[in-house]
Amino acid sequence: MFGPEGPRLRELAVQALSSVEHGYDLLAPKFDHTPFRTPAPVLDAVATALARLGPFGTGLDLCCGTGAGLDVLATVCRSGVTGVDFSAGMLSVAREHTASLRPPARLVRADARALPFGPSFDLVVSFGAFGHFLPRELPGLFAQVHSVLRPGGSFAFPVLAPPRPGSPWFWALLGFDAAMRIRNAVWRPPFVMYYRAFRFTDAVRDMTRAGFDVALLDLPELGHRPDGSPRARLVVARRGT
């Protein structure tokens, strides 16, 4: 699961017993050598889909981590890209990762639930971050995204088809979430990361209430399930003009 350059079991244990922010500060130097990084095929598929919708002006990567999504933004945004994350360690790695981008990416340390921007972006993306927010926090998060988009701007993120009940991945994710709930019940500070807490139908409802018009685009590059449905889609939530 982890290559030779990835974190050791002891390092993962220390991270898991830390806060989310401190845990990611610790993991940051080796994060790109873990399966937690968004896979390149997902990034490429999203970049292809956004290229069909763009080009865009300015872009924001919400919870940018080590900056993989900033590369996607840089291919479709003409007027510069920004990454925001609350982990100083992740931003430090992102700064190295994006050093070759022109114009340089702007990196901002901030909480996604209280973004320090006005309506100055044409596109906001996010990759794999929603598990760090409790369901009750998502309406506020989507309202924040809406507030930093210019009229007509878009919020885009990929969603993967859920594993079928009874499949190995189903039980793996269920077991992970159960372990995290037990950990958070007996240990402080909490480490919020739940794979099954993000419910797509609830998210669409919350985005609609925040003022978005929500559409789904298939990502055919990522394949199809046996029933013919896509394995992944791109959510494109547009702020009205």
Sequence and secondary structure as in RCSB ss.txt:
>XXXX:A:sequence
MFGPEGPRLRELAVQALSSVEHGYDLLAPKFDHTPFRTPAPVLDAVATALARLGPFGTGLDLCCGTGAGLDVLAT
VCRSGVTGVDFSAGMLSVAREHTASLRPPARLVRADARALPFGPSFDLVVSFGAFGHFLPRELPGLFAQVHSVLR
PGGSFAFPVLAPPRPGSPWFWALLGFDAAMRIRNAVWRPPFVMYYRAFRFTDAVRDMTRAGFDVALLDLPELGHR
PDGSPRARLVVARRGT
>XXXX:A:secstr
   TTS  HHHHHHHHTS HHHHHHHHGGGGGGSTTS  HHHHHHHHHHHHHH  BS EEEET TTSHHHHHHHH
HBSS EEEEES HHHHHHHHHHTTT SS  EEEE  GGG    S EEEEEESS GGGS GGGHHHHHHHHHHHEE
EEEEEEEEEE    TTSHHHHHHHHHHHHHHHHHHHSSS     SSS  HHHHHHHHHHTTEEEEEEE GGG B 
TTS BSEEEEEEEE  
